Structures are given as C-alpha cells and as structure tokens.
Amino acid sequence: MRYRLIIFLTVCFCSVNSQTVINLDTLTLPAKTENIFNRSLFNDSLASSFCIIIKNEVKAHKHQYHSEHVYVMEGEAQMRLGEKTIKIKKGDFVFIPKNTIHAVKTTSKYPLKVISIQAPLFDGKDRIITEEK
C-alpha cells in the first residue's frame, strides 16, 4: 500500500509540473528596458524556450551548437539569416540552423515580440557575436 501511495504522489507531482502554462499576452516590455527583454519560459536538457521583446535590434551572432526556432507574436522586423535578409511579421515561423549568422532590426512602431525555442538546452554560453558585413 505504501508503494502505491508513493507512486501515486510521484505521478501527480510530475503531471502538475509538466503542465505549466504561461499566458504570453500578459508579458510586456518593462518600462525601463533599453533594447531587449528576455524571459525564460521553460527548459530541460533537450530544449529551452524564451519570450524575447526587441525594441531596436539584436546584433549579428550565431550559435555553434544550437538550432533555433522563432515564432513572431507581434511586430515586424528585418532579419538577417545567413546571407539573406528577410522581412518577418506576426505569424511568421523561422528556423535558424546552428552556425547560421542571424540578426534582427525592428521596423514596426512597436517592439518585436517573439518566442524562441532552442535545442539543446541553451544556457547563454553559446552566443558567438560576429562582425557585421
């Protein structure tokens, strides 16, 4: 009986923990933010997710060991993606392969708000700043 109780409680705890929900509509740019607001959402050893709000730009960089998916929730921007420059807007979903130089410059009157999902786990150490062309 004791083991059944332990298993039941473990399953309940894991179920509650794995079903965390964040309402992204409530995440807004704090008033004193100069350029970029970055909020970690979820992570485990396989992936990390962030809500990033960009007033002006993200400088050119790459990730040697991470691929990244970006979903645009609000705003518009010019995005450098490798050798290309593309326009991104609300509803766009962009894949950035590892070792691909990328940068963003907000072009809308209001900040660009994106969800960034990186795999594997991103701890901030794999951001390699690159020279602009």
Helices and strands as residue ranges (DSSP letters): H 2-18, G 24-26, E 36-43, E 48-54, E 57-62, E 67-74, E 76-81, E 84-89, E 93-96, E 102-106, E 112-119, E 128-129
